[in-house]
Amino acid sequence: MTNILISGGSVAGPTLAYWLRRHGFTPTVVERAPSLRDGGYKIDIRGAALGVVERMGLADEVRRHGTDMRIARFVDADGRQKATMSAQLFGGREGDDVEIMRGDLAGILYAATKDDVEYIFDDSITALEETPGGVRVTFENAPPRTFDLVVGADGLHSNVRALAFGEETPFIHHLGHYISIFTVPNHLGLDRTEVMHPAPGRSVGMYSTRSAADAKALFLFSSPPLAYDRRDVAQQKKLLSEIFAGQGWEVPRLLDAMADAPDFYLDSISQVRMDRWSSGRVVLVGDAAYGPSPASGQGTSLALVGAYVLAGSLAAAAGDHRAAFAAYESDMRHFAEENQKLAESNLKGMVLKSAGQIRFQMFMLRLMPHLPGKNAMIKRVTEPIRKAATAITLKDYRS
């Protein structure tokens, strides 16, 4: 059997491990974190990705962990409500689309694979040396091992991609915005509700999902690329505080709570664009290869589908990695590009440039329920997402 090392234990990695085991391969997952990451934010599973979850037999479990969000409210600097919309429309969801917390999905995928997949936590790859018969992998902590193939499923700032393709600058395309999210006390008593406070060039939100005792704070802002140390959390928190200093609503309180947040996250809203996703015996999947950015809302769906297609391609090619990688890229390229296209148009509505644009957006949101053609307007919002989410037909792979 082919031994395959997967770097990354979030969504793409465990999904790939699941399907590789189904096809008779022997996967090993290495994860930098000391244990399963249970934090994160709301993510969506749509279209073809739902098909993958159903084929894994996990659809009911995923739906049981759905956020059950009900409404999104928009408020001004004094907390006065200016408009509302349904949570489904706010997230661009329709039909069977599922919204779930990233940590919950990661836990479900881990539970489905931990009994027959080797997981190595608190470790990372430091070197890859390709040989005629495999890839010799050096780890930070574990002794070196040789695998037939190595997969980078390790996100936007992929370690495997850096080792196999070089530093990330040529592949990361900044979309002019940043995102920060972290856990805060639910001092507003939110119940399956999202509250957004838009300001020119900046937007702040807070939400709490079903059964959650706490809440998440969300900060979005437009900016050219910023220079900071990605591993210096204190520096990043200081940066966020400076950018949002003086903004109204609950912002000062959220920034105060940030000091104690155990899961602070800040990064650019960027896409990964590459001419090829494999190099020799190394291949990338999910955000590491074609991250569409959080603005697309499709990163999780791409990870699920990409893992399914890569594993199936390896099975169909009887382990011939050259043929499998070519088939994987051929089948996934259009789907990835269609979902990446959503990001820039979505950003235009997420972070508005002027007070006038904000007033117009609030006016339209208040007006929408009373318009005779409101269903057509809603369809215009959700249709591009639906088309992108279904822009691939899942094959029935046979090993």
The 8 nearest C-alpha neighbors of each residue, nearest first, counted from 0:
[[1, 24, 2, 25, 23, 318, 3, 147],
 [0, 2, 24, 25, 147, 3, 318, 148],
 [3, 1, 25, 147, 146, 26, 0, 24],
 [4, 2, 26, 148, 149, 146, 147, 25],
 [5, 3, 149, 27, 26, 28, 150, 148],
 [4, 6, 150, 28, 27, 149, 12, 151],
 [5, 7, 29, 151, 152, 153, 28, 150],
 [8, 6, 153, 152, 30, 12, 9, 29],
 [7, 9, 12, 30, 13, 28, 10, 29],
 [8, 10, 105, 7, 12, 11, 13, 36],
 [11, 9, 12, 105, 13, 14, 8, 302],
 [10, 12, 302, 14, 306, 303, 152, 285],
 [13, 11, 8, 15, 7, 152, 14, 10],
 [14, 12, 16, 15, 10, 8, 11, 108],
 [15, 13, 17, 11, 16, 12, 306, 10],
 [14, 16, 306, 12, 18, 13, 17, 11],
 [15, 17, 13, 19, 14, 18, 26, 12],
 [18, 16, 14, 15, 20, 19, 112, 13],
 [17, 19, 21, 15, 20, 16, 310, 22],
 [18, 20, 16, 22, 24, 21, 310, 17],
 [21, 19, 23, 24, 22, 18, 17, 25],
 [20, 22, 18, 19, 23, 17, 24, 16],
 [23, 21, 19, 20, 398, 24, 314, 18],
 [22, 24, 20, 21, 19, 25, 0, 398],
 [25, 23, 19, 20, 1, 0, 22, 26],
 [24, 26, 2, 1, 20, 3, 0, 23],
 [27, 25, 3, 16, 4, 2, 116, 24],
 [26, 28, 4, 117, 5, 118, 116, 3],
 [29, 27, 5, 118, 6, 4, 119, 117],
 [30, 28, 119, 6, 118, 120, 7, 5],
 [29, 31, 120, 7, 8, 32, 122, 119],
 [30, 32, 122, 121, 123, 120, 33, 29],
 [31, 33, 121, 34, 30, 120, 35, 36],
 [34, 32, 121, 120, 31, 35, 30, 122],
 [35, 33, 32, 120, 36, 121, 30, 31],
 [34, 36, 37, 32, 33, 106, 8, 105],
 [37, 35, 38, 34, 102, 32, 9, 105],
 [38, 36, 102, 35, 103, 39, 106, 105],
 [39, 37, 102, 36, 262, 101, 40, 100],
 [40, 38, 101, 102, 100, 37, 41, 262],
 [39, 41, 100, 101, 42, 38, 180, 215],
 [40, 42, 100, 99, 101, 98, 43, 39],
 [43, 41, 99, 98, 100, 101, 40, 299],
 [42, 44, 98, 97, 45, 99, 296, 299],
 [45, 43, 97, 300, 96, 48, 49, 98],
 [46, 44, 96, 49, 48, 388, 43, 47],
 [45, 47, 388, 389, 48, 49, 385, 50],
 [46, 48, 50, 49, 389, 388, 45, 51],
 [49, 47, 300, 51, 50, 46, 304, 45],
 [50, 48, 52, 47, 51, 45, 46, 44],
 [49, 51, 47, 53, 48, 52, 54, 46],
 [50, 52, 48, 54, 49, 53, 55, 304],
 [53, 51, 55, 49, 58, 54, 50, 57],
 [52, 54, 58, 50, 56, 55, 51, 57],
 [55, 53, 51, 56, 52, 50, 57, 58],
 [56, 54, 52, 53, 57, 51, 58, 17],
 [55, 57, 53, 54, 58, 52, 59, 60],
 [56, 58, 60, 55, 52, 59, 53, 61],
 [59, 57, 53, 61, 52, 60, 56, 62],
 [58, 60, 62, 61, 57, 63, 56, 53],
 [61, 59, 63, 57, 62, 58, 64, 107],
 [60, 62, 58, 64, 63, 59, 57, 65],
 [61, 63, 65, 59, 64, 60, 58, 97],
 [64, 62, 60, 61, 65, 59, 58, 66],
 [63, 65, 62, 61, 99, 66, 60, 103],
 [66, 64, 99, 62, 98, 67, 63, 97],
 [65, 67, 208, 99, 209, 68, 98, 64],
 [68, 66, 65, 209, 69, 191, 208, 98],
 [67, 69, 191, 66, 86, 192, 208, 70],
 [70, 68, 86, 191, 192, 85, 67, 71],
 [71, 69, 86, 85, 192, 84, 68, 193],
 [70, 72, 193, 84, 86, 83, 194, 192],
 [73, 71, 83, 194, 82, 195, 193, 70],
 [74, 72, 195, 82, 81, 80, 194, 196],
 [75, 73, 80, 78, 79, 196, 81, 195],
 [74, 76, 78, 77, 79, 196, 80, 81],
 [75, 77, 248, 247, 78, 74, 196, 246],
 [78, 76, 248, 75, 79, 247, 74, 249],
 [79, 77, 74, 75, 248, 76, 80, 249],
 [80, 78, 74, 75, 77, 81, 76, 73],
 [79, 81, 74, 73, 82, 78, 75, 72],
 [80, 82, 74, 73, 361, 79, 75, 83],
 [83, 81, 73, 365, 361, 80, 364, 72],
 [84, 82, 72, 71, 73, 364, 85, 70],
 [85, 83, 71, 70, 86, 89, 72, 88],
 [84, 86, 70, 87, 88, 71, 89, 69],
 [85, 87, 70, 89, 69, 71, 88, 68],
 [88, 86, 92, 90, 85, 89, 91, 93],
 [87, 89, 91, 90, 85, 86, 92, 84],
 [88, 90, 86, 87, 91, 85, 84, 71],
 [91, 89, 87, 88, 92, 86, 296, 43],
 [92, 90, 88, 381, 89, 87, 380, 93],
 [93, 91, 87, 90, 96, 88, 381, 94],
 [92, 94, 96, 95, 87, 91, 381, 88],
 [93, 95, 96, 92, 97, 45, 87, 46],
 [94, 96, 97, 93, 45, 92, 49, 46],
 [97, 95, 45, 94, 92, 93, 44, 98],
 [96, 98, 44, 43, 95, 99, 65, 45],
 [97, 99, 43, 65, 42, 66, 44, 41],
 [100, 98, 65, 66, 42, 41, 64, 101],
 [99, 101, 41, 103, 40, 102, 42, 104],
 [100, 102, 104, 39, 103, 40, 42, 41],
 [101, 103, 37, 38, 105, 100, 104, 39],
 [104, 102, 106, 100, 105, 101, 107, 37],
 [103, 105, 107, 101, 106, 102, 108, 100],
 [106, 104, 102, 108, 9, 103, 107, 10],
 [107, 105, 109, 103, 104, 108, 110, 102],
 [106, 108, 104, 110, 109, 105, 103, 111],
 [109, 107, 111, 105, 110, 106, 13, 104],
 [108, 110, 106, 112, 111, 107, 113, 105],
 [111, 109, 107, 108, 112, 113, 106, 114],
 [110, 112, 108, 109, 113, 107, 17, 114],
 [113, 111, 109, 110, 114, 116, 17, 115],
 [114, 112, 116, 110, 109, 115, 111, 117],
 [115, 113, 112, 116, 111, 110, 117, 109],
 [114, 116, 113, 112, 117, 20, 17, 111],
 [117, 115, 113, 112, 114, 27, 26, 118],
 [116, 118, 27, 28, 119, 115, 113, 26],
 [119, 117, 28, 29, 27, 120, 116, 113],
 [118, 120, 29, 28, 30, 117, 122, 121],
 [121, 119, 30, 33, 122, 34, 29, 31],
 [122, 120, 33, 31, 32, 30, 119, 34],
 [123, 121, 31, 120, 139, 30, 140, 29],
 [122, 124, 31, 138, 139, 125, 30, 29],
 [123, 125, 138, 137, 126, 139, 136, 122],
 [124, 126, 138, 137, 139, 123, 127, 136],
 [127, 125, 137, 136, 124, 128, 162, 138],
 [128, 126, 136, 135, 134, 129, 137, 162],
 [129, 127, 135, 134, 130, 136, 126, 137],
 [128, 130, 134, 133, 135, 127, 131, 280],
 [129, 131, 133, 132, 134, 128, 135, 145],
 [132, 130, 133, 129, 134, 147, 280, 128],
 [133, 131, 130, 147, 134, 129, 146, 145],
 [132, 134, 147, 130, 146, 129, 131, 145],
 [135, 133, 129, 146, 145, 128, 130, 147],
 [136, 134, 145, 128, 144, 127, 129, 146],
 [137, 135, 127, 144, 143, 145, 126, 134],
 [136, 138, 143, 126, 125, 124, 127, 135],
 [139, 137, 124, 125, 141, 140, 123, 143],
 [138, 140, 123, 122, 125, 124, 141, 137],
 [141, 139, 138, 122, 142, 123, 121, 137],
 [140, 142, 138, 139, 143, 122, 137, 144],
 [141, 143, 138, 144, 140, 137, 139, 136],
 [144, 142, 137, 136, 138, 141, 135, 145],
 [145, 143, 136, 135, 142, 146, 137, 134],
 [144, 146, 135, 134, 136, 133, 147, 143],
 [147, 145, 134, 2, 148, 133, 3, 4],
 [146, 148, 133, 2, 3, 134, 1, 132],
 [147, 149, 3, 280, 146, 281, 4, 133],
 [150, 148, 4, 281, 3, 5, 280, 282],
 [151, 149, 5, 282, 283, 281, 4, 152],
 [150, 152, 283, 159, 6, 153, 5, 284],
 [153, 151, 7, 284, 12, 6, 11, 287],
 [154, 152, 7, 157, 151, 6, 287, 158],
 [153, 155, 287, 286, 157, 156, 152, 285],
 [154, 156, 287, 286, 157, 290, 271, 153],
 [157, 155, 154, 158, 287, 167, 153, 160],
 [158, 156, 153, 154, 160, 287, 159, 155],
 [157, 159, 161, 160, 162, 156, 153, 151],
 [160, 158, 151, 162, 161, 157, 163, 6],
 [159, 161, 157, 163, 164, 158, 162, 151],
 [160, 162, 165, 166, 158, 159, 164, 163],
 [161, 163, 159, 160, 165, 164, 158, 126],
 [162, 164, 160, 161, 165, 159, 278, 281],
 [165, 163, 160, 161, 162, 166, 278, 159],
 [164, 166, 161, 162, 163, 167, 160, 168],
 [167, 165, 161, 168, 164, 169, 162, 160],
 [166, 168, 170, 169, 171, 161, 165, 156],
 [167, 169, 170, 171, 166, 172, 165, 271],
 [170, 168, 167, 171, 166, 172, 273, 272],
 [169, 171, 272, 271, 167, 168, 273, 172],
 [172, 170, 271, 168, 270, 169, 167, 269],
 [173, 171, 270, 269, 271, 170, 174, 272],
 [172, 174, 269, 175, 171, 268, 270, 267],
 [175, 173, 269, 176, 268, 172, 343, 270],
 [174, 176, 222, 223, 173, 221, 268, 224],
 [177, 175, 221, 222, 268, 220, 174, 267],
 [178, 176, 267, 268, 220, 219, 266, 221],
 [177, 179, 219, 218, 266, 265, 267, 268],
 [180, 178, 265, 218, 264, 217, 219, 266],
 [179, 181, 217, 264, 216, 263, 218, 215],
 [182, 180, 263, 216, 262, 215, 260, 264],
 [181, 183, 215, 260, 214, 216, 262, 213],
 [184, 182, 214, 215, 256, 213, 185, 216],
 [185, 183, 213, 186, 214, 182, 256, 212],
 [184, 186, 213, 214, 188, 187, 183, 189],
 [185, 187, 188, 184, 189, 183, 213, 214],
 [188, 186, 189, 185, 184, 205, 214, 190],
 [187, 189, 185, 186, 190, 207, 213, 214],
 [190, 188, 187, 192, 207, 191, 185, 206],
 [189, 191, 192, 207, 188, 208, 209, 206],
 [192, 190, 68, 208, 207, 209, 69, 67],
 [191, 193, 190, 70, 189, 206, 71, 69],
 [192, 194, 206, 71, 205, 72, 70, 195],
 [193, 195, 72, 205, 204, 71, 73, 206],
 [196, 194, 204, 73, 203, 72, 197, 74],
 [195, 197, 74, 203, 202, 73, 75, 204],
 [198, 196, 202, 195, 201, 203, 199, 357],
 [197, 199, 201, 202, 200, 196, 354, 351],
 [200, 198, 353, 352, 201, 351, 354, 197],
 [201, 199, 352, 221, 220, 350, 351, 198],
 [202, 200, 220, 198, 199, 219, 350, 197],
 [201, 203, 197, 219, 198, 196, 350, 218],
 [204, 202, 218, 196, 217, 195, 219, 197],
 [205, 203, 195, 217, 194, 216, 196, 218],
 [204, 206, 216, 194, 215, 193, 217, 195],
 [207, 205, 193, 215, 214, 192, 194, 189],
 [206, 208, 214, 191, 189, 190, 192, 211],
 [209, 207, 191, 66, 211, 68, 210, 190],
 [208, 210, 66, 211, 191, 67, 190, 207],
 [209, 211, 208, 212, 190, 207, 191, 66],
 [212, 210, 213, 208, 209, 207, 214, 190],
 [213, 211, 210, 214, 185, 207, 184, 208],
 [212, 214, 185, 184, 211, 183, 207, 182],
 [215, 213, 207, 185, 183, 206, 182, 184],
 [216, 214, 182, 206, 205, 181, 183, 207],
 [215, 217, 205, 180, 181, 204, 182, 183],
 [216, 218, 180, 204, 203, 179, 205, 215],
 [217, 219, 203, 179, 178, 202, 180, 204],
 [220, 218, 178, 202, 201, 177, 203, 179],
 [221, 219, 201, 177, 176, 200, 202, 222],
 [220, 222, 176, 200, 175, 177, 201, 219],
 [223, 221, 176, 175, 224, 220, 177, 225],
 [222, 224, 175, 225, 176, 221, 173, 174],
 [225, 223, 222, 226, 173, 175, 267, 176],
 [226, 224, 223, 227, 222, 267, 177, 266],
 [225, 227, 224, 228, 229, 223, 235, 238],
 [228, 226, 229, 225, 235, 234, 231, 238],
 [227, 229, 231, 230, 226, 234, 235, 232],
 [228, 230, 231, 227, 232, 235, 266, 265],
 [229, 231, 228, 232, 227, 235, 234, 233],
 [232, 230, 228, 234, 233, 229, 235, 227],
 [233, 231, 235, 234, 230, 236, 229, 263],
 [234, 232, 236, 235, 231, 237, 238, 258],
 [233, 235, 237, 232, 231, 236, 238, 227],
 [236, 234, 238, 232, 237, 233, 239, 231],
 [235, 237, 239, 233, 238, 234, 232, 240],
 [238, 236, 240, 234, 235, 239, 241, 233],
 [237, 239, 235, 241, 236, 240, 234, 242],
 [240, 238, 236, 242, 241, 237, 235, 243],
 [239, 241, 237, 243, 238, 242, 244, 236],
 [242, 240, 244, 238, 239, 243, 237, 236],
 [241, 243, 239, 240, 244, 238, 220, 237],
 [244, 242, 240, 241, 246, 245, 239, 250],
 [245, 243, 241, 246, 242, 240, 251, 250],
 [244, 246, 243, 247, 251, 250, 242, 241],
 [247, 245, 244, 243, 250, 248, 76, 251],
 [248, 246, 76, 250, 249, 245, 77, 251],
 [247, 249, 76, 77, 78, 250, 75, 246],
 [250, 248, 252, 251, 253, 247, 78, 76],
 [249, 251, 253, 252, 248, 247, 254, 246],
 [252, 250, 254, 253, 249, 255, 247, 246],
 [253, 251, 255, 254, 250, 249, 256, 257],
 [254, 252, 256, 250, 255, 251, 249, 257],
 [253, 255, 257, 251, 256, 252, 250, 240],
 [254, 256, 252, 257, 253, 258, 251, 259],
 [257, 255, 253, 258, 254, 259, 183, 252],
 [256, 258, 254, 260, 255, 259, 253, 183],
 [257, 259, 256, 260, 255, 254, 236, 233],
 [260, 258, 257, 256, 261, 183, 255, 182],
 [259, 261, 257, 262, 182, 258, 263, 181],
 [262, 260, 263, 259, 182, 181, 257, 258],
 [261, 263, 181, 260, 264, 38, 182, 39],
 [264, 262, 181, 260, 261, 180, 265, 182],
 [263, 265, 179, 180, 181, 262, 266, 178],
 [266, 264, 179, 178, 180, 263, 235, 267],
 [267, 265, 178, 177, 268, 179, 264, 229],
 [266, 268, 177, 269, 176, 178, 173, 265],
 [267, 269, 177, 176, 292, 174, 173, 178],
 [270, 268, 173, 292, 172, 174, 267, 171],
 [269, 271, 291, 172, 290, 292, 171, 272],
 [272, 270, 289, 171, 290, 170, 288, 172],
 [271, 273, 170, 289, 270, 171, 274, 172],
 [274, 272, 275, 170, 271, 276, 288, 289],
 [273, 275, 276, 272, 170, 277, 288, 332],
 [276, 274, 273, 277, 328, 278, 288, 272],
 [275, 277, 283, 282, 288, 273, 274, 278],
 [278, 276, 282, 281, 275, 283, 279, 324],
 [277, 279, 281, 280, 282, 163, 276, 164],
 [278, 280, 281, 277, 321, 129, 282, 320],
 [279, 281, 148, 278, 149, 282, 320, 134],
 [282, 280, 149, 278, 277, 279, 150, 148],
 [281, 283, 277, 150, 276, 151, 278, 149],
 [284, 282, 151, 288, 276, 150, 287, 152],
 [285, 283, 288, 152, 287, 305, 151, 306],
 [284, 286, 302, 287, 288, 11, 301, 152],
 [290, 285, 287, 154, 289, 155, 288, 284],
 [286, 288, 154, 155, 157, 285, 284, 283],
 [289, 287, 283, 284, 286, 285, 276, 290],
 [290, 288, 271, 286, 272, 285, 291, 287],
 [286, 289, 291, 271, 270, 292, 298, 287],
 [290, 292, 339, 270, 298, 295, 289, 338],
 [293, 291, 270, 269, 294, 268, 290, 295],
 [294, 292, 295, 296, 268, 298, 291, 297],
 [295, 293, 342, 292, 296, 346, 345, 268],
 [294, 296, 342, 341, 297, 293, 292, 291],
 [295, 297, 293, 294, 298, 43, 42, 292],
 [298, 296, 300, 295, 299, 301, 338, 291],
 [297, 299, 301, 300, 291, 296, 290, 302],
 [300, 298, 302, 301, 297, 303, 44, 42],
 [299, 301, 48, 303, 297, 302, 44, 298],
 [300, 302, 298, 304, 299, 303, 305, 285],
 [301, 303, 285, 11, 299, 305, 300, 304],
 [304, 302, 300, 306, 301, 305, 48, 11],
 [303, 305, 307, 301, 48, 306, 302, 300],
 [306, 304, 302, 308, 307, 303, 301, 309],
 [305, 307, 15, 309, 303, 304, 308, 11],
 [306, 308, 304, 310, 305, 309, 311, 15],
 [307, 309, 311, 305, 306, 310, 312, 327],
 [310, 308, 312, 306, 327, 311, 307, 305],
 [311, 309, 313, 19, 307, 312, 308, 18],
 [310, 312, 314, 308, 396, 313, 309, 315],
 [311, 313, 323, 315, 309, 314, 310, 327],
 [314, 312, 323, 318, 316, 310, 311, 315],
 [313, 315, 398, 311, 317, 312, 316, 22],
 [314, 316, 312, 398, 317, 313, 397, 311],
 [317, 315, 313, 319, 318, 314, 323, 312],
 [318, 316, 314, 315, 319, 313, 398, 323],
 [317, 319, 313, 316, 320, 314, 1, 323],
 [320, 318, 316, 321, 322, 317, 323, 313],
 [319, 321, 323, 322, 318, 324, 313, 280],
 [322, 320, 324, 323, 319, 325, 279, 280],
 [321, 323, 325, 320, 324, 319, 326, 316],
 [324, 322, 312, 313, 320, 326, 325, 321],
 [323, 325, 327, 321, 326, 322, 320, 328],
 [324, 326, 322, 328, 323, 327, 329, 321],
 [327, 325, 329, 323, 324, 328, 330, 322],
 [328, 326, 324, 330, 309, 325, 329, 312],
 [327, 329, 331, 325, 330, 326, 332, 324],
 [328, 330, 326, 327, 331, 332, 325, 333],
 [329, 331, 327, 328, 332, 326, 333, 308],
 [332, 330, 328, 334, 329, 333, 327, 335],
 [331, 333, 335, 334, 328, 329, 330, 336],
 [334, 332, 336, 335, 331, 337, 330, 390],
 [333, 335, 337, 331, 390, 332, 336, 391],
 [336, 334, 332, 338, 333, 337, 331, 339],
 [335, 337, 339, 333, 338, 334, 332, 340],
 [338, 336, 334, 340, 387, 339, 335, 333],
 [339, 337, 387, 340, 335, 336, 341, 334],
 [338, 340, 291, 336, 341, 337, 342, 335],
 [339, 341, 338, 337, 342, 336, 343, 344],
 [342, 340, 295, 339, 338, 344, 343, 345],
 [343, 341, 295, 294, 345, 344, 340, 339],
 [342, 344, 346, 345, 341, 347, 340, 174],
 [343, 345, 347, 346, 342, 341, 348, 340],
 [346, 344, 342, 347, 343, 348, 341, 294],
 [347, 345, 349, 343, 348, 344, 294, 350],
 [346, 348, 345, 344, 349, 350, 351, 343],
 [347, 349, 346, 345, 350, 351, 344, 360],
 [348, 350, 346, 347, 351, 345, 202, 219],
 [351, 349, 200, 348, 201, 202, 347, 346],
 [352, 350, 199, 200, 353, 348, 356, 347],
 [351, 353, 199, 200, 350, 356, 354, 357],
 [354, 352, 199, 356, 355, 351, 357, 200],
 [353, 355, 357, 356, 199, 358, 198, 352],
 [354, 356, 358, 353, 357, 359, 352, 360],
 [357, 355, 359, 353, 354, 358, 360, 351],
 [356, 358, 354, 360, 355, 359, 361, 351],
 [359, 357, 355, 361, 356, 360, 362, 354],
 [358, 360, 362, 356, 357, 361, 363, 355],
 [359, 361, 357, 363, 362, 358, 356, 364],
 [362, 360, 364, 358, 359, 363, 82, 357],
 [361, 363, 359, 365, 360, 364, 366, 358],
 [362, 364, 366, 360, 365, 361, 367, 359],
 [365, 363, 361, 367, 366, 362, 82, 360],
 [366, 364, 362, 363, 82, 367, 361, 368],
 [365, 367, 363, 364, 369, 368, 362, 370],
 [366, 368, 364, 370, 369, 365, 363, 373],
 [369, 367, 370, 366, 373, 365, 364, 371],
 [370, 368, 367, 366, 371, 373, 365, 372],
 [369, 371, 373, 367, 372, 368, 366, 374],
 [372, 370, 373, 369, 374, 368, 367, 375],
 [371, 373, 370, 375, 374, 376, 367, 369],
 [372, 374, 376, 370, 375, 371, 367, 377],
 [375, 373, 377, 376, 372, 378, 371, 379],
 [374, 376, 378, 373, 372, 377, 379, 380],
 [377, 375, 373, 379, 374, 378, 372, 380],
 [378, 376, 374, 380, 379, 375, 373, 381],
 [377, 379, 375, 381, 380, 376, 382, 374],
 [380, 378, 376, 377, 382, 381, 375, 383],
 [381, 379, 377, 378, 382, 376, 91, 383],
 [380, 382, 378, 91, 384, 379, 383, 385],
 [381, 383, 385, 384, 379, 378, 380, 386],
 [384, 382, 386, 385, 381, 387, 380, 379],
 [385, 383, 387, 382, 381, 386, 388, 91],
 [384, 386, 382, 388, 387, 383, 381, 389],
 [387, 385, 383, 389, 384, 388, 390, 382],
 [386, 388, 390, 338, 384, 337, 389, 385],
 [387, 389, 46, 385, 386, 390, 45, 384],
 [388, 390, 46, 386, 47, 387, 391, 385],
 [391, 389, 387, 334, 388, 386, 392, 337],
 [390, 392, 389, 334, 393, 47, 331, 330],
 [393, 391, 394, 390, 47, 389, 330, 334],
 [394, 392, 391, 395, 47, 50, 308, 51],
 [393, 395, 396, 392, 308, 311, 391, 397],
 [394, 396, 397, 393, 311, 392, 308, 315],
 [397, 395, 311, 394, 315, 398, 314, 312],
 [396, 398, 315, 395, 314, 311, 22, 312],
 [397, 314, 315, 22, 396, 317, 311, 23]]
